[in-house]
Amino acid sequence: MAVNKKLLHKQETDETAQESFGDTDGPTIIYSEEELNAMREVRAKLLEEHGIEPSRVGSTFLAVATINCKLRVDETTSKSK
């Protein structure tokens, strides 16, 4: 079973800076700056306040968990620890 590596792409637009995670061969998902900021806050809280190892906080998991919790940082963090 082949596993595609995930890449972090940065795309500048006229009004907002957006980043996306996607397979090199598949479609690219673009997250809003608000979503990215929430993901960064969740990652920081998990690492700093809960002592979770950085290698255990994957980008895909972080995106799904944060968006499922409607960008609520505290709720995402408490459900993810």
LOBA-858762 format. One record per residue: residue in one letter; chain; x, y, z of N, C-alpha, C in turn. Coordinates in pm, whole numbers, plus 50000, padded with zeros to 5 digits. Layout:
BEGIN
tinu rest->a, kette->A, n.u->X, n.v->Y, n.w->Z, ca.u->X, ca.v->Y, ca.w->Z, c.u->X, c.v->Y, c.w->Z .
...
END
This chain:
BEGIN
tinu rest->m, kette->A, n.u->50085, n.v->49883, n.w->50000, ca.u->50000, ca.v->50000, ca.w->50000, c.u->50089, c.v->50123, c.w->50000 .
tinu rest->a, kette->A, n.u->50076, n.v->50206, n.w->49900, ca.u->50156, ca.v->50328, ca.w->49889, c.u->50091, c.v->50441, c.w->49967 .
tinu rest->v, kette->A, n.u->50172, n.v->50518, n.w->50034, ca.u->50123, ca.v->50632, ca.w->50110, c.u->50177, c.v->50759, c.w->50047 .
tinu rest->n, kette->A, n.u->50088, n.v->50849, n.w->50008, ca.u->50131, ca.v->50977, ca.w->49952, c.u->50173, c.v->51070, c.w->50064 .
tinu rest->k, kette->A, n.u->50283, n.v->51137, n.w->50044, ca.u->50328, ca.v->51235, ca.w->50143, c.u->50241, c.v->51359, c.w->50133 .
tinu rest->k, kette->A, n.u->50208, n.v->51416, n.w->50247, ca.u->50130, ca.v->51539, ca.w->50251, c.u->50227, c.v->51657, c.w->50241 .
tinu rest->l, kette->A, n.u->50187, n.v->51754, n.w->50164, ca.u->50268, ca.v->51875, ca.w->50149, c.u->50190, c.v->51995, c.w->50199 .
tinu rest->l, kette->A, n.u->50260, n.v->52088, n.w->50254, ca.u->50199, ca.v->52214, ca.w->50296, c.u->50231, c.v->52317, c.w->50189 .
tinu rest->h, kette->A, n.u->50129, n.v->52364, n.w->50123, ca.u->50146, ca.v->52463, ca.w->50017, c.u->50101, c.v->52598, c.w->50068 .
tinu rest->k, kette->A, n.u->50174, n.v->52701, n.w->50033, ca.u->50133, ca.v->52837, ca.w->50069, c.u->50092, c.v->52908, c.w->49941 .
tinu rest->q, kette->A, n.u->49973, n.v->52964, n.w->49943, ca.u->49920, ca.v->53031, ca.w->49825, c.u->49878, c.v->53172, c.w->49864 .
tinu rest->e, kette->A, n.u->49937, n.v->53271, n.w->49801, ca.u->49902, ca.v->53410, ca.w->49827, c.u->49789, c.v->53451, c.w->49732 .
tinu rest->t, kette->A, n.u->49689, n.v->53513, n.w->49787, ca.u->49581, ca.v->53567, ca.w->49704, c.u->49576, c.v->53717, c.w->49725 .
tinu rest->d, kette->A, n.u->49492, n.v->53786, n.w->49649, ca.u->49484, ca.v->53931, ca.w->49657, c.u->49447, c.v->53980, c.w->49797 .
tinu rest->e, kette->A, n.u->49350, n.v->53913, n.w->49861, ca.u->49300, ca.v->53964, ca.w->49988, c.u->49343, c.v->53885, c.w->50110 .
tinu rest->t, kette->A, n.u->49371, n.v->53756, n.w->50095, ca.u->49406, ca.v->53674, ca.w->50211, c.u->49520, c.v->53580, c.w->50178 .
tinu rest->a, kette->A, n.u->49594, n.v->53544, n.w->50280, ca.u->49697, ca.v->53441, ca.w->50265, c.u->49633, c.v->53311, c.w->50311 .
tinu rest->q, kette->A, n.u->49643, n.v->53207, n.w->50231, ca.u->49582, ca.v->53080, ca.w->50266, c.u->49685, c.v->52970, c.w->50251 .
tinu rest->e, kette->A, n.u->49672, n.v->52866, n.w->50331, ca.u->49758, ca.v->52749, ca.w->50321, c.u->49670, c.v->52629, c.w->50296 .
tinu rest->s, kette->A, n.u->49728, n.v->52526, n.w->50239, ca.u->49649, ca.v->52406, ca.w->50213, c.u->49733, c.v->52282, c.w->50235 .
tinu rest->f, kette->A, n.u->49666, n.v->52173, n.w->50267, ca.u->49728, ca.v->52043, ca.w->50279, c.u->49670, c.v->51958, c.w->50169 .
tinu rest->g, kette->A, n.u->49751, n.v->51888, n.w->50096, ca.u->49695, ca.v->51803, ca.w->49992, c.u->49796, c.v->51703, c.w->49942 .
tinu rest->d, kette->A, n.u->49746, n.v->51600, n.w->49878, ca.u->49832, ca.v->51503, ca.w->49814, c.u->49895, c.v->51569, c.w->49693 .
tinu rest->t, kette->A, n.u->50013, n.v->51524, n.w->49659, ca.u->50079, ca.v->51581, ca.w->49543, c.u->50004, c.v->51547, c.w->49415 .
tinu rest->d, kette->A, n.u->49930, n.v->51435, n.w->49414, ca.u->49859, ca.v->51392, ca.w->49295, c.u->49712, c.v->51430, c.w->49295 .
tinu rest->g, kette->A, n.u->49656, n.v->51462, n.w->49408, ca.u->49513, ca.v->51486, ca.w->49420, c.u->49478, c.v->51633, c.w->49431 .
tinu rest->p, kette->A, n.u->49351, n.v->51659, n.w->49456, ca.u->49307, ca.v->51798, ca.w->49471, c.u->49364, c.v->51860, c.w->49599 .
tinu rest->t, kette->A, n.u->49374, n.v->51989, n.w->49599, ca.u->49427, ca.v->52062, ca.w->49714, c.u->49312, c.v->52122, c.w->49792 .
tinu rest->i, kette->A, n.u->49317, n.v->52109, n.w->49924, ca.u->49217, ca.v->52169, ca.w->50011, c.u->49275, c.v->52300, c.w->50062 .
tinu rest->i, kette->A, n.u->49199, n.v->52406, n.w->50051, ca.u->49246, ca.v->52537, ca.w->50096, c.u->49169, c.v->52576, c.w->50221 .
tinu rest->y, kette->A, n.u->49243, n.v->52610, n.w->50328, ca.u->49183, ca.v->52652, ca.w->50454, c.u->49188, c.v->52803, c.w->50465 .
tinu rest->s, kette->A, n.u->49088, n.v->52860, n.w->50529, ca.u->49086, ca.v->53005, ca.w->50551, c.u->49188, c.v->53042, c.w->50658 .
tinu rest->e, kette->A, n.u->49220, n.v->53167, n.w->50665, ca.u->49314, ca.v->53215, ca.w->50767, c.u->49257, c.v->53190, c.w->50907 .
tinu rest->e, kette->A, n.u->49126, n.v->53204, n.w->50924, ca.u->49061, ca.v->53178, ca.w->51052, c.u->49077, c.v->53031, c.w->51093 .
tinu rest->e, kette->A, n.u->49059, n.v->52940, n.w->50998, ca.u->49077, ca.v->52798, ca.w->51027, c.u->49222, c.v->52767, c.w->51062 .
tinu rest->l, kette->A, n.u->49314, n.v->52823, n.w->50987, ca.u->49456, ca.v->52800, ca.w->51014, c.u->49497, c.v->52854, c.w->51151 .
tinu rest->n, kette->A, n.u->49448, n.v->52971, n.w->51187, ca.u->49479, ca.v->53028, ca.w->51318, c.u->49427, c.v->52939, c.w->51430 .
tinu rest->a, kette->A, n.u->49305, n.v->52887, n.w->51414, ca.u->49248, ca.v->52797, ca.w->51515, c.u->49332, c.v->52670, c.w->51526 .
tinu rest->m, kette->A, n.u->49374, n.v->52614, n.w->51413, ca.u->49458, ca.v->52493, ca.w->51414, c.u->49591, c.v->52519, c.w->51485 .
tinu rest->r, kette->A, n.u->49649, n.v->52634, n.w->51459, ca.u->49777, ca.v->52669, ca.w->51525, c.u->49759, c.v->52681, c.w->51677 .
tinu rest->e, kette->A, n.u->49648, n.v->52743, n.w->51717, ca.u->49621, ca.v->52758, ca.w->51861, c.u->49599, c.v->52622, c.w->51927 .
tinu rest->v, kette->A, n.u->49526, n.v->52535, n.w->51860, ca.u->49502, ca.v->52400, ca.w->51915, c.u->49634, c.v->52326, c.w->51928 .
tinu rest->r, kette->A, n.u->49717, n.v->52330, n.w->51823, ca.u->49848, ca.v->52262, ca.w->51828, c.u->49932, c.v->52316, c.w->51944 .
tinu rest->a, kette->A, n.u->49937, n.v->52448, n.w->51958, ca.u->50016, ca.v->52509, ca.w->52065, c.u->49967, c.v->52465, c.w->52203 .
tinu rest->k, kette->A, n.u->49835, n.v->52464, n.w->52223, ca.u->49780, ca.v->52423, ca.w->52353, c.u->49810, c.v->52276, c.w->52381 .
tinu rest->l, kette->A, n.u->49795, n.v->52191, n.w->52281, ca.u->49822, ca.v->52049, ca.w->52301, c.u->49968, c.v->52026, c.w->52338 .
tinu rest->l, kette->A, n.u->50057, n.v->52098, n.w->52274, ca.u->50200, ca.v->52081, ca.w->52300, c.u->50242, c.v->52143, c.w->52434 .
tinu rest->e, kette->A, n.u->50200, n.v->52266, n.w->52457, ca.u->50247, ca.v->52340, ca.w->52575, c.u->50172, c.v->52304, c.w->52703 .
tinu rest->e, kette->A, n.u->50040, n.v->52302, n.w->52697, ca.u->49961, ca.v->52283, ca.w->52818, c.u->49937, c.v->52137, c.w->52853 .
tinu rest->h, kette->A, n.u->49936, n.v->52051, n.w->52753, ca.u->49905, ca.v->51911, ca.w->52779, c.u->50024, c.v->51818, c.w->52757 .
tinu rest->g, kette->A, n.u->50137, n.v->51872, n.w->52714, ca.u->50260, ca.v->51795, ca.w->52701, c.u->50257, c.v->51685, c.w->52596 .
tinu rest->i, kette->A, n.u->50175, n.v->51701, n.w->52495, ca.u->50168, ca.v->51601, ca.w->52389, c.u->50286, c.v->51620, c.w->52295 .
tinu rest->e, kette->A, n.u->50346, n.v->51509, n.w->52255, ca.u->50463, ca.v->51514, ca.w->52166, c.u->50423, c.v->51569, c.w->52029 .
tinu rest->p, kette->A, n.u->50508, n.v->51655, n.w->51970, ca.u->50477, ca.v->51713, ca.w->51839, c.u->50450, c.v->51607, c.w->51731 .
tinu rest->s, kette->A, n.u->50518, n.v->51495, n.w->51738, ca.u->50500, ca.v->51391, ca.w->51636, c.u->50363, c.v->51326, c.w->51644 .
tinu rest->r, kette->A, n.u->50291, n.v->51346, n.w->51754, ca.u->50159, ca.v->51285, ca.w->51771, c.u->50044, c.v->51378, c.w->51730 .
tinu rest->v, kette->A, n.u->50079, n.v->51499, n.w->51684, ca.u->49977, ca.v->51595, ca.w->51642, c.u->49994, c.v->51617, c.w->51491 .
tinu rest->g, kette->A, n.u->49929, n.v->51532, n.w->51413, ca.u->49939, ca.v->51540, ca.w->51268, c.u->49851, c.v->51649, c.w->51209 .
tinu rest->s, kette->A, n.u->49891, n.v->51699, n.w->51095, ca.u->49818, ca.v->51809, ca.w->51029, c.u->49677, c.v->51768, c.w->50988 .
tinu rest->t, kette->A, n.u->49661, n.v->51648, n.w->50936, ca.u->49529, ca.v->51603, ca.w->50893, c.u->49436, c.v->51590, c.w->51013 .
tinu rest->f, kette->A, n.u->49483, n.v->51525, n.w->51119, ca.u->49403, ca.v->51512, ca.w->51241, c.u->49367, c.v->51650, c.w->51295 .
tinu rest->l, kette->A, n.u->49463, n.v->51738, n.w->51299, ca.u->49443, ca.v->51872, ca.w->51353, c.u->49335, c.v->51946, c.w->51274 .
tinu rest->a, kette->A, n.u->49339, n.v->51936, n.w->51142, ca.u->49239, ca.v->52003, ca.w->51058, c.u->49099, c.v->51946, c.w->51083 .
tinu rest->v, kette->A, n.u->49086, n.v->51814, n.w->51083, ca.u->48955, ca.v->51751, ca.w->51101, c.u->48898, c.v->51782, c.w->51239 .
tinu rest->a, kette->A, n.u->48980, n.v->51766, n.w->51341, ca.u->48933, ca.v->51789, ca.w->51479, c.u->48891, c.v->51934, c.w->51499 .
tinu rest->t, kette->A, n.u->48970, n.v->52027, n.w->51451, ca.u->48942, ca.v->52169, ca.w->51469, c.u->48815, c.v->52210, c.w->51395 .
tinu rest->i, kette->A, n.u->48800, n.v->52166, n.w->51273, ca.u->48682, ca.v->52202, ca.w->51194, c.u->48558, c.v->52133, c.w->51249 .
tinu rest->n, kette->A, n.u->48570, n.v->52008, n.w->51295, ca.u->48455, ca.v->51939, ca.w->51355, c.u->48405, c.v->52009, c.w->51480 .
tinu rest->c, kette->A, n.u->48495, n.v->52074, n.w->51552, ca.u->48457, ca.v->52147, ca.w->51673, c.u->48426, c.v->52294, c.w->51642 .
tinu rest->k, kette->A, n.u->48405, n.v->52324, n.w->51515, ca.u->48365, ca.v->52457, ca.w->51469, c.u->48463, c.v->52567, c.w->51511 .
tinu rest->l, kette->A, n.u->48591, n.v->52534, n.w->51506, ca.u->48702, ca.v->52626, ca.w->51534, c.u->48709, c.v->52669, c.w->51680 .
tinu rest->r, kette->A, n.u->48642, n.v->52597, n.w->51768, ca.u->48648, ca.v->52627, ca.w->51912, c.u->48774, c.v->52563, c.w->51969 .
tinu rest->v, kette->A, n.u->48872, n.v->52646, n.w->51999, ca.u->49003, ca.v->52598, ca.w->52040, c.u->48997, c.v->52516, c.w->52168 .
tinu rest->d, kette->A, n.u->48930, n.v->52567, n.w->52270, ca.u->48924, ca.v->52495, ca.w->52398, c.u->48853, c.v->52361, c.w->52384 .
tinu rest->e, kette->A, n.u->48743, n.v->52359, n.w->52309, ca.u->48669, ca.v->52234, ca.w->52290, c.u->48753, c.v->52133, c.w->52212 .
tinu rest->t, kette->A, n.u->48821, n.v->52178, n.w->52107, ca.u->48905, ca.v->52088, ca.w->52029, c.u->49018, c.v->52032, c.w->52114 .
tinu rest->t, kette->A, n.u->49079, n.v->52118, n.w->52194, ca.u->49190, ca.v->52075, ca.w->52278, c.u->49145, c.v->51973, c.w->52382 .
tinu rest->s, kette->A, n.u->49031, n.v->51998, n.w->52446, ca.u->48985, ca.v->51904, ca.w->52549, c.u->48945, c.v->51771, c.w->52489 .
tinu rest->k, kette->A, n.u->48892, n.v->51768, n.w->52369, ca.u->48853, ca.v->51642, ca.w->52305, c.u->48973, c.v->51568, c.w->52245 .
tinu rest->s, kette->A, n.u->49083, n.v->51638, n.w->52224, ca.u->49197, ca.v->51579, ca.w->52157, c.u->49307, c.v->51531, c.w->52249 .
tinu rest->k, kette->A, n.u->49304, n.v->51570, n.w->52373, ca.u->49416, ca.v->51535, ca.w->52462, c.u->49412, c.v->51392, c.w->52507 .
END
